[in-house]
């Protein structure tokens, strides 16, 4: 195998929460061919595979990941433009694409500025903020099956919904996303982007490790409001804490473990259900083995 496979690589430095154990095997492909090679190798070894971008919406178990982690955060991030269409590899930062679009006077994703994930992850969950979602501008998504077959799908085939897509159910890996934007007024969009970034800084605990919103927004309600009404702002378990700045943000207040974050989110679900009758659904994805809560 030509691509370098490394063993027992710590994942916590690559995860926005800065928690979690090591990857048993770890590769960094730069091309679709190297992706296919890595997948074939994992299949031959009978290993599970996980694709890791910037690690901003997930938590790996403290036990780590027993299979192959394919990391796109450094080497699989090409962005190319053709008029008002942009083609972005899965490892490209969503914020980079947003910044480029505004610089070119292209509208449609300026309110997604500051989302700290990749295009692959953003496409997977249909990232959105302040009234805009990627599903509104996605034209096609190219993925690969676990046996290396490339598949290109139109937007309508991807089943995009609120923080969801059909990729949750398909055993495939997103490689590339094509967006189509509309010409806009450049100065106005720059102003909108600056305002979006200002709101994020003002309302979100960006000074502490976190993964953005911990819970999805319940229909007709706000998770942060429900959490605050349950008296949980500032509530802490181990090193994990509900932010005092924004109740739908869980932060690593110092020395948190992945299990701490899992336990805290479980306790929040329990108490909010008890207080309001609403069952919160996690937006952050937990990977690997976690002990159940309460214990």
N, C-alpha and C positions, 0 to 999 in steps of 0.2 A: 504494500500500500504506500503510495507516494506522499499522501497527506500525513502530517505528524500527529500521532495520537499520544497525548500525555495522560498520566495517571494521578489520581488523588489530588486534584487541583482544588484549592479552597474557592468556594463560590461566594462567601460573604462579601468580599471586596467588590463583587460584580452586581450585588443586589442593593437596591436603594435603602432597604431597612438595615443593611450591614449585619445580617444574621444568616444562620444556616451552615450546614456541613459541606463536605467536599464532593466533587464529582468523581466517580470511579474512573471514568474516561472522559477526555475533553479534547475537542478539535476546533480549529478556526478556519473554515473554508473561505476561499476568496472568489470562487466561481461556482456556477451551477454544476459543473463536472465534478468538482471536489465535494460538493454536497452529495451527489449521487454516490461517489466513492465511499464517503463516510457512512451513508445509509446502508450500502451493500455490506460493508464491514460489520456494522452493528447487527444486521440481519443474520449474517453468517455466524456471529457469536451468540445469537439469541438474546440480544440486549434491547431493553427499552431505550427510546431516544427522546430527548427534550431539546427544543430550540430555545436558546436564550439570547435575547437582545440586550436592552439596557437594564433589565431586571427591575423595572419600576412598578410592576403590578402583580408581584408574586412573592411568595416566601417558600424557600426550600426548608425541609425538615432539618433539625439539628443533626440527624443521622446522615444527611447528605443525599445524593442521588446515586443509586446503584448501577445505572446504565451509562449511556453516552450522552454528554451534553455537547451540542453543536452551537458554538458561540458566534453570533453575527455582529457583535457590538463594535468590532474594530475593522474588519476586513471585507465586509459585504455591504457597502453603504454608498454605492454609486447613484447619483441623481442626474438625469439627463432631460433636457427640455426640447420640445418641438412645437413652437407656437404656444398655444395655451394648454398643451398637454405636457404632463411631467411623468416620467417613468422613474420610480424609486425602488432600489433594492431593499430587501427586508431589514437590513441593518442600518439604513439611513435614519437619522434622527428626524422625528416628525417636526420638531421645532426648526430644523434646518430647512426642510421643505417649505414650511410656513414663511420663514424669513425670505427665502428666495422668491416665493410667489409674490409677496408684498413688494419686494424690490423690483420685480418685473411688471408690477401693476396688474396682477392677476388676483381676482377676488374669489372667495368661497371658503377659505380656511383660516382667515386672519385671526379669528377668535380662538383658534386652537394653539396660539402662541403660548409657549411655556410648558406645554404638556411634555414631560420628560422621558417619553418612550420612543420606540422605533416605529417605522412604517409597518413592519411586519406585525408587531404587537398591536399597533393602532388599528390596522385592518382587521385583525383577528377579533378584537372586541368592539369594533366600530366606535373608535374614540370620538368623544365630542365634548364641547364646552360652550357655555354662553350662547346657546341657540344654534350652534353649527355641529354637524356630524360628518364623518368621512363618507358615509354612505351616500350623501348628497352629491359628491363629486367623483366617486370611484367609477371608472369605466370598465376596467378588467382587473382580474387578479390572477397571477400565474403561481401555481403551486407544484409540488412534486409529491407523488405517492411514495410510500415507504420502499417500493422497489425501483425507484428512480424514474418513473414515467412522469413527464411534464404535462400539466393540465392548465389550460387558460380558460377562464370563465368570465362571462359578462356579469355586471352588477346584479341583475335580477336573479341569477342562479345562486348567489352567495347567501341569500336569506338574511340580509342585514336587518337588525332590530336594535332596540336600546341595549347597548353594551353586549351585543351578541351577534354571532354570524353562524352559518352552517359549518364553519371550520371547527367549531366546538365539537362537532359530531364526526367530522371526517378525519381519518387518520392520514393527514397530509400536512405538508410544510409550506407555508407561504414564502415565496422567493421574491416576488416583485408585484408592485401595485402601480397601475396607471390612473392618474387623475386628470379630469378635464375641468379647467377653471374658466371664469368669464373675465373679460377686461373690466377693470375698475379704475376708480380715481386714486392714484397712488398716494397722494398726501393724506387723503381721508383714511385710507387703509392703514397707513403708517400710524396715524393718530389712534385708530381703533386698536391696533396691536399694542401700542404703548399703554393704552388704558387697560387692556386685558392683563398685561404683565403687572401693571400697578395693582389691580384688584387681587391678583394671585398673591403678590407679596404682602398686601395689606391683610388678607383674610386667611392665608394659609401658613402653617408653621414650617416654613421652608428652611429654617435654621437647624432643624432636627431631622434625622433619618426617618423617612416615611415612604408610603407607596401611594400617595394621593388618597382619594376617597376610599374608605374601607368598605362601605356598603353602597349598594345600588339605591337609587331614589325610589321609594315606594310610590305607586300611583297616587297622584294628588297630594303627596306629602313630601317632607324633606327628612332624610335620615338624621342629619345633624340636629334638627329641632327635636325629633323624637328621643334622641340620645340625651340631649340636654334636659328635656322634660323628665327623663328618668333619673335625673340627678347624677349623671355620670361624667360630666365635664371635669377633667383633672383626675378621674379615677385611674388607679394604677394597680397592675399585677406584675410583680417582678420588675423588670426594666422597661416594660411596655406601659404606655400611658395614653389616655384619651386627651388629645390636645385641649388646652384651655383657650386656645385661639379659635379653633374650629372643631366642633364635637365629632364630625365625621372623619376626622384624621386621627389615626393611631400613630404614635411616634415612639421611636426608640429613645427613651429618656436617659439611657446610659446602662450598658451591660445587659440589654434585653437578649433573650434567646428566641428562637423561632417558636418554641412551645409557649413562651410568655405571650407572644402576639396572638397565637391561636387561642389560648385560654381566655385572653381579654376579649377577643372578638366573640367567642362563645358566650361569655358572661353578659356582654352587651346585648346579644340576641335574646338571651333569657330574660333580662331585666326589662328591655323595651317591650317584649311580648307581654310580660306581666303588667307593665304600666299602661300600655296603650292598646294591646290586642293586636298590634302589627308585628308580623314576623319579618325581620330584616334579612336581606340576602347579601352575602359577601360579594363585593366586586373584586377584591384581591384574591388571587388564586393561590391555594396552598398545595405544595407538591411534596409527596413523600409520606412518611409515617408520623402521625401525631397522636398523643394520648387524648382520649375523649375528656371533655369537661361537662359537668362537674365530676370530680374524682372522689 
